[in-house]
Amino acid sequence: MKDHNEMTSEQKRDYIFKDPFEGRTRFKWISDCLLGDIKTFLEGIENRDESADGGGNLSVPILTNTALEFVAELYEGNTENIWCFTTDMNEELTNDWKEFKIDSLPEKLKAMIKLDGFDISKKNIKSISKSIIETKNYVIKKEGHKLKVYEKYNATGNVIKFIEKYFPDKYQDIPNILWSGTRNGLVHTFYPTFFEYQDNYIISFEFSVRNPSEVRKDNRSSSETPYNIVIRLNVFDLYEVLKEAIEKYLVDLKEKKNLQENFMKAWKSIELNKKHINPSDRKAKEFKALLSKLQNSNNHLLLR
């Protein structure tokens, strides 16, 4: 595929609005597949047996937040897969990195990496491992014999900007609390994150598949936590808010070239992303095992 920086404006629009992706255009994929999957789940909740285990009040927020993160990536043109510089590794650099020679490694990297404002001084290295160096603004990776420099991915920053642009006012006031509490907690622990403020306030989240007006209201509790603030979210309302926000974004996407540029940059980085397998990784051993199962086929039925 041609580099999007070399494409004409018409080719970029075709990539978004005309070129097929899994049977539909990328533009339609967002509404038909991304939102369509959540809608299918909600229809299952509406028609479920009330005695059945689970109601989807945790699964739907996870799906909704995943969709929000993806669309915010397209809106901002920022994903964890966007690299802005690459070059071949040389033997000297490989050895210095392998031995963590922090006195000489930054200077060698700085000489190789040609990016405006790039700073990899010793004080700016946040972390270093056998294959990744993290700085304030970049992630530097050894991938096979290649050195790649990636833009720092900022999911929270992406989502905050998208919420502030397209969500209703009451969400725009608390985008970071909303995202950090519902997405990060649910995805990593299957439980929302609680926040404490000035030892007096506890902020928590509850998800419901009922009308929010049917849910009880909490009053002030113990003297240890005088104010318990419970943010209640109805999963059907949450979906509608996201749906309306995405519809507004798609209207802007049709007209604004900067959003089309961001969309292409982000989507291409996700669609064409490949993770390099180092020979020393466990995945290399697993890949060899997979090859032995394939025999003369190019696909493997894992579960029957």
N, C-alpha and C positions, 0 to 999 in steps of 0.2 A: 504493500500500500504506500502511496506517495506521502511523504512527510507533510503534515498539515500546514507547516509554514510555507510550503511551496505551492499550495493549492490556491486556486482563484476563489473569489467570494461565492461564485455560483457552485463550484465544486464542494465548498464547505456547507452550503445550504443543502445540497443534494445528500451529503453524508448524513445530515441530521434528519431531513424531511422526506427524502426519496429512496435512498439506498436501503435494501432489505437487511434486516437483522433478525434471525430466528423467525422468519416468516412475516415480519412487519417492519416498518421503519423504526429507527431508534426513537424518534419522537413519539410514535404510537406505543412503543414497547413500555414506556413509562406509565402511561394511563392503562393500557390493556393488561400488562403482565405485573408490573410492580404494584400498582394499586389494585389490580384485579385479584391477585392472590390474597390480599388482606380482606377484600370484599367477600371472597369465597369463604374465608374463615369466619367472618362475621355472620354470614348467612347460616353457617353451621351452628353458631351459637344461638341464633334466633330460633332455630328448629330443633334444638337439642332436647334430649330427655332430661327434665329437671333433676332426676335422681342420679344421673350419670356423674362420674367423677370429673371434677374440673369444669371450669366455665369459660376458659380462655382469657380471663382477666389479667393474666401475666403474659401469656404468649402474644396477644395482640399488641400490647405496648412494645414488646421486643421487635415484632415485625414492623410496626409503625416507625420506631426509632431507626431501624436499619434502613428503611426506605428514606427517611428524612436525611440520614447521613449521606446516602448515595446521591440524592438530588442536590444536597448542599455542596458535595464535591463537584458536581457538574456546574453548579451556579458559580462557584469560586474558581474552578479550574485547578483544584488542589487535591491530589491523592498521594498515597504513600509510594506510588509506583512511578512518579515523574522524575526522571533523571535529567540533569542539566549539563553534565559533562562526562565524557568517558575517554579513556586512553588505555594502552597496554601497560601491564605491570612490568617493571624491569627487575632483574635479579637482586640488585642492591636494595631496592625498596622492599621487595618481598622479604628479604632476610631481616632488615631493620624492623619491619612490622612484626614478623614472627617472634623476634626477641624483645619486642616492646621497647625499642631504643627511643625514648621520648625526647632525648636531647637532640637527636639528628633527624628523626622521622618527620616532624612538622615542617622543617625547612625543605626536605626533599619533596613532600607533598605540595607545598606551596609553589615550588618551582615547576611542578608538573601540571597542576590544576589551574587552568586559565579561565577564571571567572572574576568579573568586576567586584571588588570589595571582599573577595574571599579571604578569610582570616582563620588560620588554623594554628595560631600560636599556642604554646604549651598551656597557657592559662585558659584558653577557650575550649580545650578538649574536655567534654563532659564525661565521656566514658570511652573505653577502648577494649576490644576483645580481639580474638584471632582473625576475625573477618569484618568487623564493623568499628568505625570510629564515629562518635557522635559529637558535633559541635552545637553551638547555639542555633545556627540556621541551616545546617546541612547534616546529612548522614552519608558517610563515605564507606563504600563496601568493596571488598575483594570478591569478585565473582569469576571464578576460574582464573584465567590469565588477564582479566580485565579489571580496571579500576573504574568504579562508577560513583558519581556524586549525585545524590538525590536532594531535592528540596525537602525541608522538614515538613512533615504532614501535620496539619492542625485541624483535627476533626471538630473540636469544640469551637474554634474560631470560625470554621465554615458554617456550622449550624447556627451559631449566634447571629451571623450576618444574614442568613436565610430567614430565620425567625423574625428578626428586626425588620426585614423588608416585606415579608408576605404573610405573617401570622397576625391575628387580631391583637389589639392593644394589650389586653390582659396577659397575653403570653410574651409580648415584647418587653414587658417590665421585668420578667424573671427568666430569660432564656438560659442562663448558665445554671441556675438552680434547677430548672426543669430538666435540662439535658443531663447534667451530672447526676441528679437524683434518680431519674427514671431509666436512662439508657445505661450508664456505666454500672449502676447497681444491679439492674436486671440481667444484663448480658454476662457479667462476670460472676455474680453470686445468685442469680434468680431471685433477688430481693432488692427493693429500692434502697438507695442510700439515704441515711438520716443526716441532718445537719444540726449542729449546735452553735448558737450565737450568744456571746457574752454571758455564758453560763446560765442564762435565764430562759432562752428560747430553744425549743426543739422543733425542727421542721421535718415532717414525715409525709409519705405519700400513700394513698390508697387508690386502688383501681376497682372499678365496678362495671358490671354489665347491666345494671339497673339504672333508672333515672336518678341522677344525683340528689334530687329533692327527697327521694325515699330513704336516703342514708342518714343515720342519726348525726346530730351535731355534738361535737365534744365541748365540754365546758372546761374552765380552769381546773387543773388537777393539783398535785401535791405542791408543798412549799419548795421542794427541791427543783422542780421544773414548773414555775408559775404559769408559763404560757406554752401550751402545746398547739402548734400550728399544723393542721392537717390539710394538705392539698389533695383534693379528691378529683379523680379523672374518670369520666365515663368513657370506656373504650370506643363506643360508637361515635361519641362526640369528637374524640381524639382523631379518629380516622377522617371524619368530615372536615376538621380543621386542616389536616394535612392535605386532603384532596383539594380543597379550595385554594390552599397556598400553592400547590403544584400547578393547578390550572392557571393561576395568575402568572406564575413563572413561565409557563409555556407560551402565554400570550406575549410576554416580553421577549422570549427567546426568538419568536418569529421576526421581531423587528430590530433587535439590538445586536450589532455585529460583535461587540465585546463579549456578550453572553454566548454567542455562537462559537467564538474563539475558545472561551473557557470550556464549553461543552465538549468540543472536539479534543482539546488537550487532555481533559480528564477521562473521557470515555475511551479514547485510544489507549491511554496508559493502563486502563483496567483490562480492556478487551485483549490487548496484545501482550500483557504481562506474563513473563516466564520466570520462575524461580530457579536459579542455578543450583545444581546439586554438586557439592564438593565431594571428591573421592573419599575423604575421611568421614563424611557424614553417615549417620545410620541409614538415611534415605538411599544412599548409594548401594548398600547391601540389600535393601528392600527392592530397589529397582532391578537388581540382578535376579532376585527371586521372582519378580513379576515377569521378566523376560523369559525365564524358564517355563512359566505357565502359558505364555502366549503361543509358543511353538510356531506354527505357520500362520497364525491369525494376528490381527492388529487390535483386537479388543478382547477384554476379559470379563466374563460374567462373575462378579464377586459374590453376589447373593442371589440365590434362586427363589 
